[in-house]
């Protein structure tokens, strides 16, 4: 194996053996060669900031991918270890002056690892449990009641802590990670439904279809309700297909390619014939994945063109609202508000100014940015469940940066970020989706507490 350091100039190593990757969408040679190992990505990479380890930087991971593609190393070992440690936040894509598409490289390598590397039994079972629950709204709703009981009855936690020693270490860490994802649960909200059609108030300016989401619709149903009310007030008919299911974002970001693509096709079919101007998402991770369907299914002759047309129609809620401009009267919200850029909105979608423009349309609202805004909060899909220790350290850093600007309210456009930041703020501040603030302003009602 070559010992050339990853921080050096590009090495152009010869092919020394068969590629460690299989033939199904391996990382493309031209994308690997784009990286000149300049180091501009290092200050924005969360894991490099935590550990200062070269192989836990984007350029280090690309170097490992390059070695695997040239037959120098296998997929097991350093490549899997350091790719598993990546949050997939894509801050490096924003920072890179050479236009390196690390997002596409990671998107190709993670499925390779999932297909070809055997995980430990405990790791495999834990991941299977996550994906047996979170993409399914009915299962999440069924879990809402025991989740509420778990939060309200402390003796259940005490029982968990008294499990036999052979289970205690592993299970307690995972229970703690899962608990960090549980917002205050009410069964009424978990089982609530959005209307399938909500008409525009006043002159109609367009029609949108809302992806209601999985975790979003069960645990953050109030965000969906606020989204529907805001778009209606701003002159849009809102369609919410009753038969929609998970968009596949969690699985896609974790490298579970086959189920993710199956969900992508189902989502395209669900929204395809609604005759709407846009499919809107109020979850950064979901919007990012749906905008990528065209690329993911590009080599599928049946689904490729449909996927591209669908992806072209997908917008974050803030994109549509900012482009349309306000028509509904706003009442003042007298508060100092800190906006956190969700990674899959700011970095993956490049949507940064639109949420701020929407918030600035609210009279008397003081909007402030958070220091080190590009650094991930540590949520990153399932990351804070499977890698709780680095996720917690990143969460504490983000909470410290939030406190440094002395806000009265914190807003961000992703449920995972709301949960992660809320955990580390410790209930000090209200955390909301931007659309909830706009909804309160339009309706002239008090801002929700969270």
PyMOL commands that set and color helices and strands:
alter all, ss='L'
color gray80, all
select helices_A, chain A and resi 29-34+42-44+46-51+54-56+58-69+78-84+91-95+102-116+121-133+137-152+154-161+165-179+187-190+215-219+221-233+249-253+257-271+284-291+293-296+304-313+317-324+343-346+353-360+383-386+388-404+415-425+434-443
alter helices_A, ss='H'
color red, helices_A
select strands_A, chain A and resi 197-198+206-211+236-239+278-281+314-316+336-339+366-369+409-411+430-432
alter strands_A, ss='S'
color yellow, strands_A
deselect
rebuild
show_as cartoon
